[in-house]
Amino acid sequence: MSIWGLIASASLVVQLVMLTLLAASVFSWIVIFQRIRVIKQAKKIRSEFEDQFWSGMDLSQLYRKLTQEGRKVEGMETIFTAGIKEFTRLRQNQNVDPDAVMDGVQRAMRVALYREEEKLDQHLPFLATVGSTSPYVGLFGTVWGIMHSFIGLAEVQQATLASVAPGIAEALIATAIGLAAAIPAVVAYNRFSTAAESLSSSYDNFAEEFASILHRKVHVKEGGAA
């Protein structure tokens, strides 16, 4: 009546269900640890970048610092570099209307923002799928195992609790594994979704604030030239 003994004596269908749920659980934990690292890194980059950006450092100097050779630009830095790069490129043409410059800058930052949001949401649908389907898959294994147990019981002349209990116990293990796979996946999905939404909101707010700064900058230059 040990756990391993019950699993070994379960029917092939129930064993396949258990194996599927175990694989889903393992992959869920891999995704969970990977998402923890990504979210933590994104928050760290956001904090460090905001400290530099609002410190009063020259935007060109900050851009050169972020894009120096061998350094990977990530998170909020990507939105900033996309905006300032497009701004610099369009401003090189003196005939470009200031509003057209700002339209180009905002488009570039929106593209960068969407890419960063995709990185934050990566693999979250898998966690949602595991969390929502694992209990039902485990329940299927339990129903199949109990059905198989009662079919075997029908062939016995005298039914006792000792003859029924092992079959029911091995069937219920499938439900237990399904819940063990689903609960961490649901908790992780909710937590990571909240963190990703918070980061996306801060990215969007920064893009708006940065666009306002560049808007003032381009119109001040235009007014000075006039």
C-alpha positions in Angstrom: 0.0 0.0 0.0 3.0 2.4 -0.4 2.7 5.3 -2.8 5.2 3.8 -5.3 3.5 0.4 -5.0 0.1 1.9 -5.8 1.6 3.9 -8.8 3.3 0.7 -10.1 0.1 -1.3 -9.9 -2.1 1.3 -11.5 -3.5 0.7 -14.9 -1.6 1.9 -18.0 -4.1 4.8 -18.6 -3.7 6.1 -15.0 0.1 5.8 -15.2 0.1 7.8 -18.4 -2.1 10.5 -16.7 0.3 10.6 -13.8 3.3 10.9 -16.1 1.7 13.7 -18.1 0.9 15.6 -14.9 4.4 15.1 -13.5 5.9 16.4 -16.7 3.6 19.4 -16.6 4.6 20.1 -13.0 8.3 19.9 -13.8 8.0 22.3 -16.8 5.8 24.6 -14.6 8.6 24.9 -12.0 11.2 25.5 -14.8 9.0 28.4 -16.1 8.4 29.7 -12.6 12.1 30.0 -11.8 12.8 31.5 -15.2 10.0 34.1 -14.7 11.2 34.9 -11.2 14.6 35.8 -12.7 13.1 37.8 -15.6 10.8 39.9 -13.4 13.5 40.5 -10.8 16.0 41.6 -13.5 13.3 43.9 -15.1 12.6 45.6 -11.8 16.3 46.0 -11.1 16.9 47.6 -14.5 13.9 49.9 -14.1 15.1 51.1 -10.7 18.7 51.8 -11.9 17.6 53.4 -15.1 15.1 55.8 -13.4 17.8 56.8 -11.0 20.0 57.8 -13.9 17.3 59.3 -16.1 15.9 61.6 -13.4 19.3 62.5 -12.0 19.6 65.3 -14.7 22.1 63.5 -16.8 22.3 64.7 -20.4 20.1 62.5 -22.6 22.8 62.0 -25.3 25.3 61.1 -22.6 22.9 58.6 -21.1 22.2 57.1 -24.5 25.9 56.6 -25.1 26.3 55.0 -21.7 23.5 52.5 -22.3 24.6 51.6 -25.9 28.3 51.2 -25.2 30.0 48.2 -26.8 29.2 44.8 -25.2 26.2 46.0 -23.1 22.7 44.6 -23.7 19.9 47.1 -23.5 16.8 45.7 -21.6 13.5 46.7 -20.1 12.9 50.4 -19.8 16.2 51.2 -21.3 15.0 49.7 -24.6 12.1 52.2 -24.7 14.4 55.1 -24.0 17.0 54.1 -26.6 14.3 53.6 -29.2 12.9 57.0 -28.6 16.1 59.0 -28.5 17.5 57.2 -31.5 14.4 58.0 -33.6 14.4 61.6 -32.3 18.0 62.1 -33.3 17.5 60.6 -36.7 14.5 62.7 -37.6 16.0 65.9 -36.2 18.9 65.6 -38.6 16.5 66.6 -41.3 15.8 70.3 -40.7 12.8 70.2 -43.0 10.9 67.7 -40.8 7.9 69.1 -39.0 8.2 68.9 -35.2 4.8 67.1 -34.9 6.1 64.5 -37.5 9.2 64.1 -35.3 7.1 63.4 -32.3 4.8 61.0 -34.2 7.9 59.0 -35.3 9.3 59.0 -31.7 6.1 57.8 -30.2 5.7 55.0 -32.8 9.3 53.8 -32.1 8.7 53.8 -28.3 5.3 51.9 -28.8 7.0 49.2 -30.7 9.7 48.9 -28.1 7.0 48.9 -25.4 5.1 46.1 -27.0 8.2 44.0 -27.3 9.0 44.4 -23.7 5.5 43.5 -22.7 5.8 40.3 -24.8 8.9 39.4 -22.9 7.2 39.9 -19.6 4.1 37.8 -20.6 6.2 35.0 -22.2 5.2 31.5 -21.0 2.4 32.8 -18.7 -0.2 31.1 -20.9 1.5 27.8 -20.2 1.1 28.3 -16.5 -2.5 29.3 -17.0 -3.1 26.1 -19.0 -1.5 23.9 -16.5 -3.3 25.5 -13.6 -6.7 25.2 -15.3 -6.5 21.7 -16.9 -4.4 19.7 -14.5 -7.2 19.1 -11.9 -9.4 17.8 -14.7 -6.7 15.6 -16.2 -6.1 14.2 -12.7 -9.9 13.7 -12.2 -10.0 11.8 -15.5 -7.3 9.5 -14.2 -9.2 9.0 -11.0 -12.5 8.2 -12.7 -10.7 5.8 -15.0 -8.9 4.1 -12.1 -12.1 3.7 -10.1 -14.0 2.4 -13.1 -11.2 -0.1 -13.7 -11.2 -1.1 -10.0 -15.0 -1.8 -10.0 -14.8 -3.8 -13.3 -12.1 -6.0 -11.6 -14.3 -6.2 -8.5 -17.2 -7.5 -10.5 -15.2 -10.6 -11.3 -14.7 -11.4 -7.6 -17.3 -13.5 -5.8 -16.9 -11.8 -2.4 -16.2 -8.0 -2.3 -14.4 -6.7 0.7 -12.9 -3.3 1.6 -9.4 -4.8 1.3 -10.1 -5.6 -2.3 -11.5 -2.3 -3.2 -9.3 0.1 -1.3 -6.0 -0.4 -3.3 -7.7 0.4 -6.6 -9.5 3.5 -5.3 -6.3 4.7 -3.6 -4.2 4.4 -6.7 -6.9 6.2 -8.7 -7.0 9.1 -6.2 -3.2 9.6 -6.5 -3.9 11.0 -10.0 -6.1 13.7 -8.6 -3.5 14.5 -5.9 -0.8 14.9 -8.6 -3.1 17.1 -10.7 -3.7 19.4 -7.7 0.0 19.4 -6.9 0.7 20.6 -10.5 -2.2 23.1 -10.7 -1.8 25.0 -7.4 1.7 26.3 -7.9 1.0 27.1 -11.5 -2.1 29.2 -10.6 -0.4 31.0 -7.8 2.7 31.8 -10.0 0.5 32.9 -12.9 -1.4 35.4 -10.7 1.7 36.8 -9.2 3.6 37.1 -12.4 0.6 38.6 -14.2 0.4 41.3 -11.5 4.1 42.0 -11.7 4.1 42.1 -15.5 1.1 44.5 -15.5 2.8 46.7 -13.0 6.0 46.8 -15.0 4.0 47.5 -18.3 2.2 50.3 -16.6 5.5 51.9 -15.5 6.9 51.5 -19.0 3.9 53.2 -20.5 4.1 56.0 -18.0 7.8 56.5 -18.7 7.1 56.6 -22.5 4.5 59.3 -22.0 6.8 61.4 -19.7 9.8 60.9 -22.1 7.6 61.9 -25.0 6.6 65.1 -23.2 10.3 65.9 -22.5 11.2 65.5 -26.2 8.1 67.4 -27.2 9.2 70.4 -25.2 12.8 70.0 -26.5 11.8 69.9 -30.2 9.4 72.9 -29.9 11.9 75.0 -27.9 14.5 74.4 -30.7 11.9 75.2 -33.3 11.0 78.4 -31.5 14.6 79.4 -31.2 15.2 78.8 -34.8 12.3 80.9 -35.7 
